[in-house]
Amino acid sequence: MTAVDAGLAERLAAGLDRYQTRLHSFDHGPKVHGSLLRTVGLVMEARGIHVAIGERCFIESESGRLMSAEVVGFDGGRVLLMAEGHADGLAPGARVIPAGRTMEVAVGPELLGRVIDGGGQPIDGKGQIRHTERVPLFGQSVNPMERALVDEPLDVGVRSINALFSIGRGSRLGLFAGSGVGKSVLLGMMARYTSADIVVVGLIGERSREVKEFVERILGPAGLAKAVVVAAPANESALGRVHGAYRATAIAEYFRDQGHEVLLLMDSLTRFAMAQREIGLAVGEIPASRGYPPSVFGQISSLCERAGNGAEGAGSITAFYTVLVEGDDPNDPVGDSARSILDGHLVLSRKLADRGHYPALDVGASVSRVMAAVVPPEQMTATQRFKQLHNRLEESRDLIAIGGYRPGHDPELDRAVSLQSAINQFLCQNMTDAVRFDESFASLGQIVG
């Protein structure tokens, strides 16, 4: 090994904790090194290395800094790479060194109470995290016939969700919301008040100022104590944002396989899809639906399918994925894809938010497909009765507002109007209050009788 290679190997070894991967020995000589040819947009082209899709490589900048990149494709004899961070300081001819294996995530109980970035580095000022275990970044598939059934409810501490859209342990739901309707607050309430053992929060592609705000004001010290926060805000590279979502899921999988009940909160699935769109278009994919290439929808399915129950007797991952509704239109391509793969969806209404009604849950537009499997029949009957009264009240809201309603002509509407105050009080909840699962159904029973 030359003196130059020895120095390079020493820097790579020193970067093990940062990049969390085990590197091959560099005694193989110059054959393990490739060279950077050029960059085109987000994509870098290299030659002279033999690597596989998804493998990590390191690129040496002019200043000697090592930059992590992922193999995203091939073009003839050229390897297409994309940097995890920003590709500043790279020049043609820079050395490209394959790490020798696909991406891995450092995991362990030491992650609890910590905030890390999309690359796994702590950003909370509490020092480095010493890990002893690693799992694949892209996960390992679970035989669907070995997964435990979704047959137990999960308490999320929010009365309207517990009673009207009961969440099953191991189910996956979408939270459809526009901007400024309270989705972050609702996620924070579920993170603080859930009965799950561990909460993993993925803040993907959102504004960087919201990271500290979510951790300190919404999640709070009590919620953070049993949580892991993975933050890959909008200023991260496209690959960094995608890796942030995969890392949060891999961490949740680790705790699930340890036998824990995990609540995974991903905010947002739309930003993940947008980052994947950037990558797909950069490597030459053809846009298909509103600029999204076909691979995006496959990646959404792959990401969401990793959540759920483990094998019989193991833990579970109950997941909420937020979907940003553009122009309050839920029928965008990402929303359609999410609805087709998830076990239900909760819709937050801007009209309710404008009236100061929080959580702004649209009862008529939301659904939980697993509720019938996790609650007794009498609770399902009470829920259906509440929804009937609420729906009748919403249909007649304009009639009541203009004074056209007269009691005595419609017994069903009379009943709904008499319960209007109780219904609104049931659906509203202060963000500082936790309502347990049994309390939620007791309150529902008092309304519907």
Sequence and secondary structure as in RCSB ss.txt:
>XXXX:A:sequence
MTAVDAGLAERLAAGLDRYQTRLHSFDHGPKVHGSLLRTVGLVMEARGIHVAIGERCFIESESGRLMSAEVVGFD
GGRVLLMAEGHADGLAPGARVIPAGRTMEVAVGPELLGRVIDGGGQPIDGKGQIRHTERVPLFGQSVNPMERALV
DEPLDVGVRSINALFSIGRGSRLGLFAGSGVGKSVLLGMMARYTSADIVVVGLIGERSREVKEFVERILGPAGLA
KAVVVAAPANESALGRVHGAYRATAIAEYFRDQGHEVLLLMDSLTRFAMAQREIGLAVGEIPASRGYPPSVFGQI
SSLCERAGNGAEGAGSITAFYTVLVEGDDPNDPVGDSARSILDGHLVLSRKLADRGHYPALDVGASVSRVMAAVV
PPEQMTATQRFKQLHNRLEESRDLIAIGGYRPGHDPELDRAVSLQSAINQFLCQNMTDAVRFDESFASLGQIVG
>XXXX:A:secstr
  HHHHHHHHHHHHTHHHHT     STTGGGG EEEEEEETTEEEEES    TTEEEEEE TTS EEEEEEEEEE
TTEEEEEESS  TT  TT EEEEEEEE EEEESGGGTTEEEETTS B SSS      EEEETT     TTTB   
 SEE  S HHHHHHS EETT EEEEEE TTSSHHHHHHHHHHH   SEEEEEEESS THHHHHIIIIIIHHHHHH
TEEEEEE TTS HHHHHHHHHHHHHHHHHHHHTT EEEEEEE HHHHHHHHHHHHHHTT    BTTB HHHHHHH
HHHHHT EE BTTS EEEEEEEEE GGG S SHHHHHHHHHSSEEEEB HHHHHTT SS B TTT EETTHHHHS
 HHHHHHHHHHHHHHHHHHHTHHHHHTT   TTS HHHHHHHHTHHHHHHHH   TT    HHHHHHHHHHHH 
